Structures are given as C-alpha cells and as structure tokens.
Amino acid sequence: MKNKHFLVLAIALFGVLAMSFKKSKVDKPNIVLIYIDDMGYGDIARYGAQGYTTPNFDQMAAEGISFTQFYSPQAVCTASRAGLLTGCYPNRLGFSGAIDHTAKIGLNPDEETIAELLKDQGYETAAFGKWHLGHVPKFLPRNHGFDEFFGIPYSHDMWPNHPVTKNYYPALPLIKNDETIETNPDNTQFTTWFTEKALDFITRKKDKPFFVYLAHPMPHVPLGVSSKFKGKSKQGLYGDVVMELDWSLGQVRETLKKLKLDDNTLVIVTSDNGPWFNYGNHAGSTGGLREGKGSTYDGGQKVPCLMSWKGKIPSGLVSSSLSSAIDILPTIVEATGAKMPKRRIDGLSLMEVLNGKTDAEPRETFLYYYRRNNLEAVRYGNWKLVFPHPGRTYEGFSPGKDGMPGGANENHNFSGGLYDLRRDPGERYNLMFDYPEITKQLNEIADNAREDLGDALTQKEGKNRREIGRIDN
C-alpha cells in the first residue's frame, strides 16, 4: 500500500514537472523580425505617406509602439544587415557597402547572430527573403543559426537586366536552404512567396518557440508587385509595392492571432536604410529629411520602426528615444532570456521603452559611419555633428523615372556642421559656432569612437575592429 501511494505521488509529481517544463517552453516569446529594403521614413501612413493606405502598419502602431528616432546601422544593404543580426556597428565587423557576386567575404562564423543565440534557447529559426551577408555556402543563413532559408543571396538588381550595367551580373539565384532551385525568379512574386513561406513556418512550428526573419527585397528596385495590388495605388508602382508589403504584415499578424500566438510573439518591423532617391518615382519618401540611401544625413539612415507584443507593450506608444537596429539583438536577448554574445557588441536593450517608459533613454549616442570606415557624423541627444566628408548627394540632379536611375554626385564635398534635430530635422542650419560647448562635447565622442573603431577620414585604424569572414578563413 505504501509503495502504491509512493507510485501515485511520483506520477503526480512527474506530471507537474512535465506541465511546468511545457509551460516554460511555450512561455518563451516567439520573435518575428521583418526587415524591409529601401523603405523611407515617410513611406507608411503613420509616418506621413500619401496616395495609398497602410492599414496593417497603422494598426500595428496603434496596438504597439512606433519609434520616431530610429536609425539603420548604416545607409546601405549589406552593412545594415550585419548590424541588425549581430548588434554591432557594421564597421566593427569589417563591413561596408553592398557586396555582390564577386565578393570573397561575408559574415565571420565567429560572430553570433540573433538566430544562433535563440537556437541555444531551443528556438526554431528561419530566414526568408534577402540575405546579402555573403553568397557562398559558408556564409549563407544555415551556417549562421537558421534552420531554414528560402530567398536570394543579394539584392535583386544584381542580375543580368540591371538598367545601367547590363549583363555584368550573372543570373540571380533563388536558394532553398543551400541549393539554387531557380535563376532569375519572377520578382513580382517575391512579397507573396516570402510571406507564404513565413506563414507556413509559423504554422508548422506553432508548438515551439520560433524566430522568423522575413527580409523583404521590396521596395528596392527593380520594383515588382503581384496582380493582387498592381494598379491599386494613386502613387503608381511604388505605392502598389508598399500596399503589398502592408498586406504581408497583415497576413503575419492574422496568422499569429488565428493560432493564438499573438499574445506571446514580439513582432518588429523596420527598414535597412532610406530611399534610393535617384530612382525618382520608383523610390520612396524620407518625409522631408535630407538626402537618402547612401548618405549619413538623416534621409539615409532614419527609418520607420514599429514593435508590437500583445499584453506586454502598451498600446499606442510613441517613443522619441534615440535607437537603432543594432539595439534589436539585445532587446530580443532580454525578452527571451537568451545569453548575450561572447564578443563585444554595440547595441543596447530597448525593453525599458517597450515596457512603457517612453521617456527612457537607453542610448545617448549614435555613430554614423559610411564607405570604407569613414566616421561622417556623431549624435548626442538631439544634437548631430557632421564632419567634412566626401559623400553622395542627390541634390541638383534630376531623378530617374520608371526604373531608370537619375543623377547623383558620389563625391560631393560636404562641409559639415552642428544641427539641432529637434528644431531642424532637415539638417539645414549649422549651429557649430553658436554652441561651441556642444561642438566640443560631440568632438570628444568622435575621438573616442576613432580610438575604438577607427576613422579613415582621419587615418585612424581603431583598436577594436574585428576580421570580416573570408572564403579562406
């Protein structure tokens, strides 16, 4: 009898422990990270878009938080993605620019991505869409923590039909996991395909914690939209494309709700950089900010960012806290209980802001690097100090039309200046000589950055830059 009671008690305890284990596993929040290519700060209704509607972006903002001072890691595709997935300034990892089919470099295997950190916590992981961190097998997503990949290895204008350099690029691969399954795929189906793959993954993995990285190739040129949205916008093809991206977000959020996962899923939506202005009516809007993609003026790096997590992030929050995509990794780490990367990162967790403290300021400074390793500007609070530098300007040139690029000067000599972004978000009024004490303070921040990360403009190497991944290492 005594043994029987012991057996019953043991079975009951085992059941409690099993339920506890199951509950703790389910309680790990799912993460859906949506990265949109070349979407400008003014491209969704919440941030001022005109001529088309974005009801799903707007609803997400109403049910979560929208950031008004959010910056991409750099104003270009590859570097931006390196910063997003590792929580580091891209130049700390040796990244600059946008790599193509000739590149013998990629993300170093020694760097830890969001996917790798979450896999260590038992997460199922997948990447759909554009990768652009190295096209050879060694650098593809499955070697950086992702269980599944379906997408393209780099930008989809890197194909034989490029409008300026025809036949310079080889056929664009469409890759499933590690194998090319098609070349020169139909880009009008990109948004639909990658959305459907994400929905399928979420549905298949609904009973486990999962991380979905949905990196839309659109609205980067060449623009492509399915028949579902073609001709729907008053802003032409570009508006059609953004409306389909809005549809995609709606599909993801509806699926989470249908599967009763919406109260346990953090959804993050942002862009890799500002609009590519010289493509004219095939480019987006900065909402009035200066310059665009490829520039460290705010039109190039200030981007929309929305986050939602039902029951965790209060509805309708708006945060003007200085923040960046390099802060997403540590935010996810804190949200999931994952471990931080072993190597030093530059990101800071935004969870305090997500919990409702919109006046919190986890980040006081931000560094604007571009080109090989040029420190072109620094930010402290509302102040931004721009250093003299050669850079891209679209001003003074006629924009392109219908997929053909217009002009731009890639080596304009900017004289720099001090800008109060609260009063002058367009960076037009130089206050350097009016506020010498602020100028001095920001110069000190720059000096520290140059010691740490270097600065090609002042011939500083930097003490703490790491080696980029190479085919032979």
N, C-alpha and C positions, 0 to 999 in steps of 0.2 A: 504493500500500500504506500509505504514511504517512497519507494522507487517510482511508483506511478505518479505521485504528487510532484516529485522532482522532475520527471519527464514532462509533465504538463507545464510546469513552471519554465523549464528550459525552452519548450516550444514557444511559449508566450513571449519570453524574452527575445528569442530569435526573431519572432515576428515584429516586435517593437523595433529591434535594431535594423531589420531589413527595411521597415517602413521609414525609419529615420534616415537610413542611407539613401533610399529612393527619393525622399523629400529633399534632402540636402543636394542631391544631384539635379533634381528638377528646379530647385531654387536658384541655381546658377543662372544669371540672366543671359539670354541669347543676345547676340550682337549682329545688327545689320548695318553695314557701313557702305553708303552709296557715294561714289566719287564721280562727279560729272566733269566732262572735259571742255574747257574753254567757256564755261558759263560765267557771265559777268555779274558784278554786284547788283546791277539793275535788271536782271533777266527774269525774275519771278515777281508776281504781283505784290507780294509782301514787301519787296524792296523797290517797287515803282514801275514794273513792266507795264507796257501799254500795247493794245492791239490784239491781245489774246488773254485767256484766263488760265490760271493755275490753281484750281480749287483744291487739289490734294496737297500741294505745298502750303497753301494758305491754311488748310485745316490742320496740318501737322504743326504749323506755327501756333495756331490758336490753342492746340492741345498740349504744347510743349514750350520750348524756348527758342527764340531767334537771337542770333548774335549780330551786333552792328559794327564790331571792331575785330573782325576775324580775318586772318591772313594765311595765304598759302605759304608753304615753306620756301618756295622760290617761284618765280613767274614763268615757269616752263615745265613741260610734261614730266620728263624723267626725274629731274631733281625734286620736283614737288612730291612725286610718289615715293621716292626714297625717304623723304622726311616724314610723310604720313605713316608709313608702315614701320618705321624704326624709332620715331620720336626724337630724331636728331636733325640739326641743321644739315642739309644735304652735303655741304662742303666739308663737314666733319668726316663724312664717309668717302670723300673724294669725288662726289657727283657734281656735275654742272651740265647745263644744256639738255638736249634731247638726243639720245643715241639712236642709231639706225642699224640696218642690216650688216654694216661693215664693222660694227663695234666688237672689240675683243674684251670688253669689260662688262660688268654687271654688279649686282648686289653681292657683297662679300659674304660667303657662307658663315663667317664668324659673327656677323650681325644677327641679332634676334628680332624677328618681326612680330607683329601682333598675333599672327596665326600661330607661330611657334610657342609663344607664351601661353596662348589659350589651349593649344594641344596638350601642353603639360598639365592642364587642369581638366583634361578629359573631353575637350570640345571637338566636335566635328567641324571641319573647316573647308571652305570652298571659295574660289575666285572665278568670277565671270566677267568677261569684257576685255578691257585693255590692260596689259601688264606693263610693258615698257621699262623693265629693270634688267634687261639682258635677254637676248633671243635664243642663245644656245641652251641645250638641255640643262647644263649645270646651273643656269641662272633662272630657269622657269619656276613657276609658283610651287610645283610639287617638291622642289628642293628648298623651299623656304617656308614650310609649315602647312601648306594647303593640301588637303586630301584630294580635291578635285579641281580641275581647271578646264574652262571652255572659253576660248576667246582668241584675241590677236596679240602678237608679241610686241608690237609697237604701234605708232599712230597709223591710221588707215589712209592718210595721204601719202604714206611711204609705199607706193605701189606704182606700176608702170604708167598709170594715167595721171600722174601728178601734173598740174596745169602749167608748171614752169620748167621742170626737169623731166620731161617725158622719157620713159624707158631707162632712167638712171636706176630706179629701184626694181628689184625682182618682183615676181608675183607675191602678193600678200598672203601669208599662211593663215588659215583658221585651224586652231590647235585644240584637240581634245586630250586632256591630260598632258602627255608628252609627244603625241603624234599629230602630224599635219593631216587633216581629213579632207581639206579642200583648199583651193587657192583662188584669190580674187573673189571672195564671197560677196553676196549682194548686200551692200551696206544699207539698203532701205529696210532690211530685216534685223539690223543689229539690235535696236532697242527692244524689239519683240523677242528675239531669240534669247538675249541675255536675261531679260526679265523672266521668261518662261523657265529658263534653267534655274534661276534663283528660287522661283516658286516651287519647282519640283524638289529641289534640295531641302527647302524648309519643310515641305510636306513629308518627305522621306525621313527627315531627322527630327521630327517634332517631339519625340520622346527623349531626346538627348539635348544637352546644351550645344548650340551651334554658333558659328561665326560665318557670316556671308559677306564677302567683299564684292559688291556689284559696281564695277568700274565702267560706266557707260562711255563709249567712244564719242558719242554726240554731246554737244553740238559743234565739235571740231569739224573743220572741212575735210573732205567733201561731205556736204550735208546729205542725209538720207532719211526718209520717213516712209512709213508703211501707208498703205491705202486707207487705213483707219483714220489718219489725220491729215492726209495730203489735201491741201486747199482749204483747211479749216480756219486758218488764222488770217487776220487783217494785216499781219506783218510778214506775209509771204512765207517762203520755205523755212526761214529761221524760226518764226513763230510756230509753224506746224511741228517742227522738231521738238521745241520746248514743251508744247502741249502733249506730245507723245511721251516725253520724259515725265511729265506730271502724271499721265496715265500709269506709267510704270510704277511710280511711287504709290499711287492708289492701289494697284494690284498687290504690291507687297504688304501694305498696311491692311487691306481687306483680308488677305490670306492669314496674316497673323491673328486678326480678330476672329475669323472663322474657326481657326484651330485653337482658339482660346489661349493664345500665346502673347497677346498684346500687352498684358499686364506684367509680363516677365521678359520683355525684349526692349533693349535700348536701340533706337533707330537714329542714325546720324547721316545727314545729307550735307555735302559741301562740294566745292569745285576746286580743280587743280590750279587754276590761275584765271586771270581776267580775259576779256575777249580779244580776238585777233583782229584788230581794227582795220587793217588794210584789206580785209575781205569784204568790207562795205556791208551790203545788205545780207550777206551770209555770216555776219559777225554780230555779237551781242552788244549789250549796253553796260557801261560802268556806272550808270546812274549819275553821271556828271563828274566823275573822278578824272584825274589827269592821266593821260597815256593809256596803255593797255598791255596785253600779253607781251612778255619780253622786256618789261620795264619795272624798275623798283619804285616808281611813283605808284600811288595807291590804286590807280586803274589796272595795274598789272598784278597786284597781289591781294588787294582787299576783295573778299569773296563772300557770297551768302553762306550761312551755316544755320541749320535747323537740327534740333535734337528733341526726341520725344521718348517717354517711358511712362506709360500709364500708371498712375498711383505713386510714382517716385518723383518725377519732375512736375512741379505745379503748372497748371495750365496758363497759357498766355504770357509767359515771362519774356521780357526783353532785356538783354544784357549788353551793356556797352563796355564790359571788361575786355581789355586787350588780350587777345587769344589767337591761337594758330593751330593748324593741322598737326604740328609737332606735339601738341598737347593732347591729342586724341588717344595715343597709346597709354600714357599714364592715367588718363581718365578711365579707360577701359580696364586697366590693371586694378584700379581702386574699386571699380564697380563689380568686378568678378572675383576679387581676392587672388588674382594671379600674382606671380612674382615679377618684380621689375627686371629688366635686362641686366646682365652681369656687367656690361660695359656702360660707360657714362652716356647719358642721353641729355637732351636739352629741353624736353617737354616738361610741363607741369600739369598736375591733375586739375580739372575743372569741376570736380564733383561738388565742391562747396557752392559753386554758382548753380549747378544743376539742382541742388537741394533747396534753392530758393533765395540764397543770399546774392542777389544780383549786384549788390554794391561791393562784393568781394573782389579782390584784385590779386589772383594767384600770380599773374605775370605783370611785372613793371616795365620790362624792356623787351625789345624785339630787334633783331639784326636783319638787314636787307642785303643779302649777298647775290651776286649775279656773275655771269661769264665765268672765266677760269676760277677766280677766287676773289672777286672784287667786292670789298665792303663799300657799298654805294650809299648807305644811309643807316641811321640808328633811330630807334623810337624809345622815348621815356614818357609814360603817361600820355598826355595829349600832344606832346612835342615831338617833332621829327626833324632831325638834322640830316640834310642831304649833302654829300661831299661832291666836289667836282669829279666828273667821270664821263667817259665816252659811253654812249648808250643809244638805244633805239628810240626814235621819235616818229610819230605818225603825223605830227602837226605840219601843215604846209603842203601836204600831199593829197591828191585825190584818192579816195578809197576805191577799191575794186567793185565789181558787180557780178552777180550770178555765178560765183565760184572762181572768178579770176581775181588774183590779188592786185591791189593798187600799190602805190609807192610808200616807202618808208626810208628814213636815213638810219642806218645801223650804227653809225659812229658820230652822232651829234655830240658836241662838247657841252655838257650840262655844267653850269657854273655852281649849282648847289644853292643851299640856303637853309634857314631855320623856319619851320612852319608850325603854326598852332592849328592842329587838325580839328579842334572843336569849333573854331570860328572860320577856318579856311580849309575845308576838306579837299578843295581843288588844288592845294599847294601852289598858290599864285603869289602870295605876299611874303617876301623874305623879311624876317624879323631878327636876323642874326645880330645886327648892330644895335637893335633896341633892347635885346635881352642877352647881354654878354655873359651873365652868370649862368643862364640856361645853356648857352652855347658851350661854355666851359664844361659843364656837367655832362653833356652828351658827348663831348670830345673824350672825356675820361672813360666813358662807357666804350667808346670806339677803340681807345688804346688798349683796354683790357681784352676786347674781342680780337684785336690784331695779335696780341700775345698768345691767345688761346687757339684761334682758328686761322690766323694769318690774314693777309690782305695784299693781293697782287698790285693794287694801286700804289701802295707804299713799300713794296718789296719785302713784306713780312711773310715768313713761312708759316708761323704758328706752331706751337708746341704739341698740340693735342689732336691733330688731324690723323685719320686712320686710312689704311690702304684700301682702295677700291678692289672689288673682286676682278680677277683676271683669268683668262682661259687657262693660263699655265700656273695658277696657284691654287 
